[in-house]
Amino acid sequence: MASFSNQIKITNFQIKSTEPVYSNQTWTGQRIMRSTGIQYYEIQFQLSFNPVSVGEVQNFLAQYSQGKPFTFSLGLLSTYRGTQTGSLTSTVLVNKGNRVINTSTNTLAVGEWIQFTNHNKIYRIIERTSTSITIFPVLQNTVQASEIIKYNNLMIEAVLDPDNEYTLPVGNIMNMTFKATENIT
């Protein structure tokens, strides 16, 4: 996990969902939309630090600038604010490529984010009942029966984008901005 001491401030955190969608309008006026690829998240964040913390930032760059995945908190978005309490699990095995997951009783809401314990992909709930959730995108990995569904303290696993500019400013207060893409395995 990429974590920084309290000497380095993480600011301007942004997350963007990239959803490749094809849209076409037929000669009758009907609009047809379909997903044409995999959905993933892109993040951007800024590190603000003093010269005494340069070594810590350089350590981060040495470890992760060559494509090694890192996990990163979603900050305020990691804190669950809904009505679900306690443990939530899947009740049956669900294969990769499906989007409906049968669950123990749940009160998750449409639009909330979840993750599974066996992989770090972030999913969005697009439909629900009290005993199932429908997610977007489709499952990227098999979900086992009794697997815990995480809805609080979510983390993104990401890889720094190759077009980052690793220019280290010189001054009393230094700022570096980074972009990264969700690591989908």
C-alpha positions in Angstrom: 0.0 0.0 0.0 1.2 3.5 -0.8 1.2 5.4 2.4 2.9 8.6 3.3 4.0 10.1 6.6 2.1 13.1 7.9 4.9 15.3 6.4 3.4 14.7 3.0 -0.1 16.0 2.2 -2.2 14.4 -0.4 -4.6 16.9 -2.0 -6.7 17.4 -5.1 -7.7 13.7 -5.2 -10.0 13.0 -8.2 -11.5 9.8 -9.5 -13.0 9.4 -12.9 -14.9 6.4 -14.3 -14.0 5.5 -17.9 -16.9 3.7 -19.5 -16.4 2.9 -23.2 -20.0 3.1 -24.6 -21.1 3.0 -28.2 -24.2 4.9 -29.1 -26.2 4.9 -32.3 -29.5 6.2 -33.4 -31.6 4.0 -35.8 -33.6 5.4 -38.7 -36.7 5.1 -36.5 -35.2 7.4 -33.9 -34.5 4.6 -31.4 -31.2 5.1 -29.5 -29.1 2.0 -29.1 -26.3 2.0 -26.5 -23.9 -0.8 -25.5 -20.7 -1.2 -23.7 -17.8 -1.7 -26.0 -15.0 -2.4 -23.5 -14.0 -2.7 -19.9 -14.9 0.0 -17.4 -12.0 1.3 -15.2 -11.2 4.2 -12.9 -8.5 6.8 -13.3 -7.3 8.8 -10.4 -5.3 12.0 -10.0 -3.7 13.3 -6.8 -1.2 15.9 -5.7 1.6 15.5 -3.2 2.7 18.6 -1.2 5.8 18.3 0.8 8.9 20.1 2.2 12.5 19.4 1.2 13.0 17.1 4.2 10.4 14.7 2.7 12.0 14.4 -0.8 13.4 11.0 0.1 10.0 9.6 0.9 8.6 10.8 -2.5 11.6 9.5 -4.3 11.1 6.1 -2.6 7.5 6.1 -3.9 8.7 6.9 -7.4 11.4 4.3 -7.3 8.9 1.6 -6.4 6.0 2.5 -8.6 7.0 4.6 -11.6 7.9 1.5 -13.6 4.4 -0.1 -13.6 4.3 -1.8 -10.2 0.7 -1.6 -8.8 0.0 0.2 -5.5 -3.0 0.4 -3.4 -4.3 3.8 -2.4 -7.2 4.9 -0.1 -10.1 6.7 -1.8 -10.0 9.2 1.1 -13.4 10.5 2.0 -15.0 8.2 -0.6 -13.7 5.2 1.4 -15.9 6.0 4.3 -19.3 4.2 4.0 -22.2 6.5 4.8 -25.2 4.2 3.9 -27.5 2.0 6.0 -25.8 -1.3 5.7 -24.2 -2.6 8.9 -22.3 -5.7 9.7 -20.8 -8.3 7.4 -22.1 -8.8 3.9 -21.4 -12.0 2.0 -22.3 -13.6 -1.3 -24.5 -16.7 -0.8 -23.5 -18.7 -4.0 -20.5 -19.0 -6.3 -20.8 -16.4 -9.2 -18.6 -16.8 -12.2 -16.6 -14.1 -14.0 -18.7 -12.2 -16.5 -21.9 -12.2 -14.4 -23.3 -9.1 -12.8 -26.0 -10.4 -10.3 -24.6 -11.4 -6.9 -26.9 -13.2 -4.4 -26.1 -11.8 -1.0 -27.1 -12.2 2.6 -29.7 -9.6 3.6 -28.4 -6.2 2.4 -29.4 -2.6 2.5 -26.9 -1.3 0.1 -28.1 1.4 -2.2 -27.9 1.9 -6.0 -24.9 3.9 -6.8 -22.7 2.7 -3.9 -19.4 1.1 -4.5 -18.2 -2.3 -3.4 -15.2 -4.7 -3.7 -14.7 -8.4 -3.2 -12.0 -9.9 -1.0 -10.4 -11.9 -3.8 -9.7 -9.0 -6.1 -9.5 -5.2 -5.9 -11.7 -4.1 -8.8 -14.2 -1.4 -7.7 -17.8 -2.1 -8.8 -20.9 0.2 -8.7 -24.3 -1.2 -7.7 -26.8 -0.5 -10.5 -29.8 -2.4 -9.1 -30.6 -4.3 -5.9 -33.1 -6.3 -3.9 -32.8 -7.2 -0.2 -31.0 -10.4 -1.2 -29.1 -9.5 -4.3 -27.1 -6.8 -6.0 -26.5 -6.1 -9.7 -23.2 -4.5 -10.4 -21.4 -2.6 -13.2 -19.1 -3.6 -14.8 -19.5 -7.4 -15.0 -17.4 -9.5 -12.6 -13.7 -9.5 -13.5 -13.1 -12.6 -11.3 -15.1 -15.4 -9.8 -16.8 -14.7 -6.5 -16.9 -17.6 -4.1 -19.9 -18.6 -1.9 -19.6 -16.9 1.5 -17.1 -14.4 0.2 -17.1 -11.1 2.0 -18.3 -8.1 0.1 -16.5 -4.9 1.2 -18.4 -1.7 1.2 -16.3 0.3 3.7 -12.7 1.4 3.6 -12.4 0.8 -0.1 -9.0 1.0 -1.7 -8.0 1.3 -5.3 -5.2 -0.7 -6.8 -3.6 1.5 -9.5 -0.6 1.8 -11.7 1.0 5.2 -12.4 0.3 6.3 -15.9 3.4 6.4 -18.3 2.7 10.0 -19.3 3.3 11.4 -15.7 6.0 14.0 -15.6 8.3 13.3 -12.7 9.7 16.8 -12.5 10.9 17.5 -8.9 10.4 21.2 -8.1 12.9 22.9 -5.9 11.6 25.1 -3.2 10.4 25.3 0.4 7.0 23.8 -0.5 7.1 21.3 -3.4 4.1 19.9 -5.3 3.9 17.0 -7.7 0.8 15.8 -9.4 0.3 12.1 -10.5 -2.2 10.3 -12.6 -2.8 6.6 -12.3 -5.2 4.0 -13.7 -7.0 1.2 -11.9 -5.1 -2.1 -12.2 -7.5 -4.7 -13.6 -6.1 -8.2 -13.3 
